[in-house]
Amino acid sequence: MRKLLERFISVPDDKLPEGPVDVIVGIGAGLSRAYRSSWRSIALSLQSERVLDFVTELFEKKKGRDIFFSGGYSYKGYYEAVVMYEKFLNSVNRKKIIYPHIETKSRNTLGNAVETIKWLKEKNYKSAIIVDFSGHLKQMKDIFLKQNKGTRIKLYFMNAHSTYGWNSQTRLNNFYSFFVWQCLTNIYYKMIGAL
């Protein structure tokens, strides 16, 4: 049953262009409830960690020239985008001097799309890779494409495959909770015209 439901909410990766895009965008997916002393006092959720790993991998393969993290969800005073930003700075090859950009205003999927597209327009960027964890990418893609109508920005969407669990957002602790939440938010976003 789960495999069938997963197919319902999943989308394949887009084919990326030959050259680099203007920016790789990592979408935050919560923080961990587990404290880790190896990095500050809080860690990324499994989903956000995988998004960060994939953004870093794409950047190191020269698939994008700039980095942007979107995520205003806060837990114990930490914002997901800020934690992703700081971990990215600690992990990327030091020969590449890059300071990613972040936004912490968004509180949901629609906010991620609105704030990211606003930033892309301000930077006059024409292309972006959007990386989100696989269970959420379909909704993210649909909302981003609707919010992006009328622009000349080319968006590519990539899955950061992740398991569920260890998330401060309880709906991300197991697939079925997340699936129900996804269905309900799809109805809400359709009602307000975001989908």
C-alpha positions as CSV (number, residue, x, y, z in Angstrom):
1,M,0.0,0.0,0.0
2,R,2.8,2.4,0.9
3,K,4.5,2.0,-2.4
4,L,1.3,2.9,-4.2
5,L,0.8,6.0,-2.0
6,E,4.4,7.1,-2.5
7,R,3.9,7.0,-6.3
8,F,0.9,9.2,-5.9
9,I,3.0,12.0,-4.2
10,S,6.2,11.6,-6.1
11,V,7.6,13.1,-9.3
12,P,10.7,12.2,-11.3
13,D,13.8,14.4,-11.3
14,D,13.9,16.9,-14.1
15,K,16.7,16.6,-16.7
16,L,19.3,19.2,-15.9
17,P,20.9,21.4,-18.5
18,E,24.5,20.8,-19.7
19,G,25.9,23.9,-18.1
20,P,25.4,25.3,-14.6
21,V,22.2,27.1,-13.6
22,D,22.3,30.4,-11.7
23,V,21.4,29.0,-8.3
24,I,20.7,25.7,-6.5
25,V,17.9,26.1,-3.9
26,G,17.7,23.9,-0.9
27,I,14.2,23.7,0.8
28,G,14.3,23.1,4.5
29,A,12.3,20.3,6.0
30,G,12.5,20.8,9.7
31,L,15.1,20.2,12.4
32,S,15.9,17.2,14.5
33,R,14.6,16.6,18.0
34,A,17.9,14.9,18.8
35,Y,20.6,17.2,20.1
36,R,24.1,16.5,18.8
37,S,27.1,17.9,20.6
38,S,29.2,17.7,17.4
39,W,27.5,20.7,15.9
40,R,26.1,23.4,18.1
41,S,23.2,22.0,20.1
42,I,20.7,21.1,17.4
43,A,20.8,19.2,14.1
44,L,19.0,19.1,10.8
45,S,16.2,16.6,10.4
46,L,16.9,13.6,8.2
47,Q,15.0,15.3,5.4
48,S,16.8,18.6,5.7
49,E,20.2,16.8,6.0
50,R,19.6,14.9,2.8
51,V,18.5,18.2,1.0
52,L,21.8,19.8,2.2
53,D,23.9,16.8,1.1
54,F,22.3,16.9,-2.4
55,V,22.7,20.7,-2.7
56,T,26.4,20.3,-1.7
57,E,26.8,17.5,-4.2
58,L,25.3,19.4,-7.1
59,F,27.3,22.5,-6.2
60,E,30.6,20.5,-6.1
61,K,29.7,19.0,-9.5
62,K,29.4,22.6,-10.8
63,K,25.7,22.3,-11.5
64,G,25.0,25.8,-10.1
65,R,26.9,29.0,-9.5
66,D,25.1,30.2,-6.3
67,I,23.3,28.7,-3.3
68,F,20.1,29.7,-1.6
69,F,18.4,28.0,1.4
70,S,14.7,28.6,2.0
71,G,13.1,27.7,5.3
72,G,11.6,29.8,8.1
73,Y,10.5,26.9,10.3
74,S,12.0,27.5,13.8
75,Y,12.7,25.0,16.6
76,K,14.3,25.9,19.9
77,G,15.4,29.2,18.4
78,Y,17.1,27.7,15.3
79,Y,15.8,28.3,11.8
80,E,16.2,25.4,9.3
81,A,17.7,27.6,6.6
82,V,20.2,29.1,9.0
83,V,21.4,25.6,10.2
84,M,21.6,24.5,6.5
85,Y,23.6,27.6,5.6
86,E,26.1,27.1,8.5
87,K,26.6,23.4,7.8
88,F,27.1,24.1,4.1
89,L,29.8,26.6,4.9
90,N,31.5,24.0,7.1
91,S,31.4,21.3,4.5
92,V,32.0,22.9,1.2
93,N,35.5,22.8,-0.3
94,R,37.3,25.9,1.1
95,K,38.9,26.7,-2.3
96,K,35.5,27.7,-3.4
97,I,34.6,30.9,-1.6
98,I,30.9,31.1,-1.6
99,Y,28.4,32.5,0.9
100,P,25.0,31.1,0.3
101,H,21.9,33.2,0.7
102,I,19.0,32.4,3.0
103,E,15.4,33.4,3.7
104,T,13.6,32.7,7.0
105,K,10.3,34.4,6.3
106,S,8.6,31.4,4.8
107,R,6.5,29.2,7.1
108,N,5.0,26.8,4.6
109,T,5.3,25.5,1.0
110,L,3.7,28.5,-0.5
111,G,6.0,30.8,1.5
112,N,9.0,28.9,0.2
113,A,7.9,29.4,-3.4
114,V,6.9,33.1,-3.0
115,E,10.1,34.1,-1.1
116,T,12.4,32.1,-3.4
117,I,10.9,33.5,-6.6
118,K,11.0,37.0,-5.2
119,W,14.7,36.6,-4.5
120,L,15.4,35.1,-8.0
121,K,13.7,38.1,-9.6
122,E,15.7,40.5,-7.4
123,K,19.0,38.8,-8.4
124,N,17.8,38.7,-12.1
125,Y,18.5,35.0,-12.2
126,K,17.1,33.0,-15.1
127,S,17.5,29.4,-13.9
128,A,17.4,27.4,-10.6
129,I,17.5,23.9,-9.4
130,I,15.0,23.4,-6.6
131,V,16.0,20.5,-4.2
132,D,13.4,19.2,-1.7
133,F,13.0,15.9,0.0
134,S,11.2,13.3,-2.3
135,G,7.9,13.1,-0.3
136,H,7.3,16.8,-0.6
137,L,8.7,17.6,-4.1
138,K,5.4,17.1,-6.0
139,Q,3.5,19.7,-4.0
140,M,6.5,22.0,-4.0
141,K,6.9,21.7,-7.8
142,D,3.2,22.4,-8.4
143,I,3.2,25.5,-6.2
144,F,6.5,26.8,-7.6
145,L,5.3,26.4,-11.2
146,K,2.1,28.3,-10.4
147,Q,3.9,31.1,-8.6
148,N,6.5,31.3,-11.4
149,K,4.0,31.9,-14.2
150,G,4.7,34.9,-16.2
151,T,8.5,34.9,-15.4
152,R,11.3,33.8,-17.7
153,I,12.9,31.8,-14.9
154,K,13.5,28.2,-15.8
155,L,13.1,25.8,-12.8
156,Y,14.4,22.3,-12.5
157,F,13.2,20.0,-9.6
158,M,15.3,17.3,-8.0
159,N,14.5,14.7,-5.3
160,A,16.6,14.4,-2.2
161,H,15.6,10.9,-1.2
162,S,15.2,10.6,2.5
163,T,13.6,8.4,5.2
164,Y,11.1,9.7,7.8
165,G,11.7,10.3,11.4
166,W,13.7,12.4,13.9
167,N,12.0,15.5,12.9
168,S,10.7,18.4,15.1
169,Q,7.7,18.5,12.8
170,T,5.9,15.4,13.9
171,R,4.1,14.9,10.6
172,L,7.6,14.1,9.1
173,N,8.2,11.3,11.6
174,N,6.4,8.7,9.5
175,F,5.1,8.4,6.0
176,Y,1.4,7.9,6.8
177,S,1.2,11.1,8.9
178,F,3.0,13.0,6.2
179,F,0.7,11.6,3.5
180,V,-2.4,12.7,5.4
181,W,-0.9,16.2,6.0
182,Q,0.0,16.4,2.3
183,C,-3.5,15.6,1.2
184,L,-5.0,18.1,3.5
185,T,-2.6,20.9,2.5
186,N,-3.3,20.2,-1.2
187,I,-7.0,20.8,-0.5
188,Y,-6.1,24.1,1.3
189,Y,-3.7,25.3,-1.4
190,K,-6.3,24.6,-4.1
191,M,-8.9,26.5,-2.1
192,I,-6.7,29.6,-1.9
193,G,-5.6,29.3,-5.5
194,A,-1.9,28.4,-4.9
195,L,-2.3,25.1,-6.8
